[in-house]
C-alpha cells in the first residue's frame, strides 16, 4: 500500500472556515495505490510471466477473475482494519471505484514497490461485455436511487441484510454470512410476501419458506465455529434464491 500525492497532515485544531471563489475547483485528493502480489506463485522466467499475462488478457473471464482475486485480498485487509479500529463504517471496494486498474508482472523488488516490468491497464468501466456490469444495468440503480431520494420508495430491511450476507460470503466470512442470512431471510419472507403476481416469485417464496430451517441450522452452527460443507452449500443456495427474488422485484417493478 502506498499513498500518492498525499495532502498535508491534519492540524490538531480545525482552522476557521475561509471564503473561496465560486469557480474554485475541488481540493487535491490523495490516491492510494494497492498492489496485490502472488508471492506464493512465482514465475520461473520472464517468458513464463509474459505468457501468463498474455493468456490472462486474451479472455475477459480470466481478466475479471484476476481482478477479483486482487480485490479479495485488498478487501480482506480493509475489513481487518475496520474490525481492529472498531469502525462501523469501514467499506469494501469494487474495481469500478479505482482510478486505474493494471495487471502485470515484475521482479520481487519491483512489485513490492507497486511497479512492473510489463503491465496493461484494464478498462473496468467501459463496454458491455462483463456479466457483472450487465446485471447492474438491468437493475437500473440510478432510477432506484432517484426514487428513494424522492421518497417515492424506501429500501426494505431485507435488501440491506441480504447485501451484507453476500459481501460476507464473497469475502470468505462464511459464519457471518450465515448469521446475516438468517435475519435477512426472515425479513424477506415478511416484506416481500405477495409483492408480485408472478409464478416465479411465488415458487421462490414457497421454497424459501420450506427451507428456512436450513438457514437456522447453519446460523446455529456458525455460533460455535466454521460451517460444514452441507450448511455452507445451503447458505449459498438460499442466498442466491433471495437475490433472485429481489432482482425479479426490481426488474418487474422498474
N, C-alpha and C positions, 0 to 999 in steps of 0.2 A: 504494500500500500504506500502510495506516495502522493502528497498534496502538492499541486502545481499552482503557481501564481497565487499563493495564499495572501489574504488581506492582513493588515497589521493585527497583532494580538489585541483582544478587547481590553478596554481600560477597567480599572477597578470600580470606578464610578461612572455612571452614564452621563455623557455630555448633554448640555442643554440643546434642544432642537434648534436647527438653523434653517433659514429660508433657502429654498432652491428655486431656480428658474423653471418656468412651466415646461420648457422644452428640454430640460435636463434628462439625460438618459439614465438607465439603471446603473447602480454601483457595480463595480467589477466583482465578479464572483470567483471563488477558488474552485478548481477542479481536483478531484481525487482520482488517481489512476490506480486501478486494481489489476494485478497480473496473476492469473491462475496458472500454476506450473505443474505439469505432470512429472514431478520429480521421481516418482516410483516407476515410471515407464520411459527411461531414457532411450534415445535412438543410438544405434551403433555407429552411424556415419551421417554426414550432412546429406548424402544422397538418399538415404532411407528417410530422413526427416522431410526432404523435399518431396519424395513420393507420397508420404503421408499427407502433406499439405495439399498437394495437387488432387489426391483422391477425395479428401475432405471437402474441398471447394467445388468439385465437379457435381456433387449430389447435394441437393438442398436439405434433405433429411439429415445427412451426415453433418452438414454445417450447423443446422439447428441443434442437433444433439450435442455437438461440441460446445456451442454457446451455452446450452442449458447446463452442461456439466460444470462449466466455469462459474455460471451464476449460482449453481447449487452450493459450490464451495464458498463464494462470497456471501451468500445469504446465511449460510451456517455461521459464518463469522459475525455477521451483523446481529443475528439472533442471540448468539452467545454474549455479545457485547451488551445488548438490551437487557438480558437477564442479569448479567453481572452488575449493570448500572441501575437495575430496578427501574427501567424506563418503559412505561406502559405504551408509549407512542413510538417505540422502535419499529422501523419499517424494513420491508424487504424490497428488492429491486427487480425490475424486468429489463430485458435487453433494450426495449424502446426508451427507457429512461436515460440511456447512455449518450454522451455527446459523440462518441465513436466506439466502435467495436472492431477489434482486429484479431485475426488468427494467424499465428506464425510459429517459427521455431528459432532457436538460437543456442548459444553455449550457456552453461550454468551461470556464468558471471553475467551474461547479457540479460537473460530472463529474470534473474534475481533483482535486477535494477529496472525492470519493466521495458527492456529493449529486445530487439530481434535481429537475427541475421537476415531473415526474409519474412515478410508478413503481408497480408492482404486485409484491406478494410471492408467490412461487411455492411451492406445497406439493410438494416433491420427495420426500417420504417417504410420503404418503398415497395411497390409491386403487390400482387395479389396471390402469389403462389403459395405462401405459407398458410397451412390449415389453421394455425392459431389466429393469424390476422383475419382470415375469412370468417371464423366463428365470431370474432369481435364485431366485424362489420354487420353480420347477420343480426346481432343483438342491438344494433343501433344505440350504443351507450350515450351518445350526445343528446339524443332525443329524450332518453330517460332522465338524464341529469337535469335537462331543462324542465321536465315535468315535476321533478322533485323540488327544484328551486322555486318553481312557480306554485308550489303547494297543490298541484293537481294530483299528485301521487305521493305516497310515502313508502319507503322500503319496509318490507316485512322483517321481523326479527330473524326468521329462519334464513333469510338471504345472507345476513352478516355471519351467522353461525356456520352455515354451510361453506361460505368462503373461507372462514378460518380453518375449518376441518380440511378443506382442500389444500390450503397453504401448509398446514402441518403434515399432511400425508405426503405431499410432493417433496417436502424437506426431510422426510425420513423420521419425523416425530410421530411415530405410529400410536403411541399411548395417548398423546394429546389429541390426535385426530379422532380416536375412538370416543374419548370423553366429550369432545365438541360435537361429534355427530349424534351422540345420544340426545343431547338437548336440541340440536338443530332439527333432527328428525321429528321429535315430539312437537316442536313449534310448527314445522311444515304441515304435519297432519291436521293441525287445528286451523292454521291460517289459510291453507290452500284447499280446504275441503270444499268441493263444489265450485272451485274457482273457474273451471272451464267446462263447457258442454262438449267434451271431446272424448271419444272412446279410449284413446291412448292415455289421457290424463286419468281417467277412472281406473284403468288397468294398472298403471304405475302406483296410484294411491292405494289400491287394494293390496298390491304386492308389498308396499312399504308397511302397511298396517299389519299384514300377516307375518312379516319378518322383523318387526320392531324388537322382538325378544332377542334376536341375534345381536343387535347393536347393544342392548343392555348387558348381555353376557360378555361381549367384547370390552365394554367400558368397565365392568366389574373386574375383569382380568387385568385391565390396564392399571387399575388402582394398586396392583401388587407387583407388577413387572411388565416385561415385554409381551407383546401379543403372540399367540401361537399362530401357525400358518392358517388354520381354518378361520380363526377370528379375524385375522388381517385380511384374508380374502373376502370375508363378509363385509368388512368395513369398506373395502374398495368397491365392491359390487353395489352396495346400498348407497354409497356416496354418489356413484355415477347415476343411479336412478333419481336421487334427489336433484342432482344437477340437471338431469333431463326434464324433470317436472318444471323446474324454474325456467329453463331455457324455452320450453314449449310455451309457458305462460307469457314470457316476454315477446316471443315471436308472434304469437297469435293475437295478442293484445296490441302490439305495435308500440 
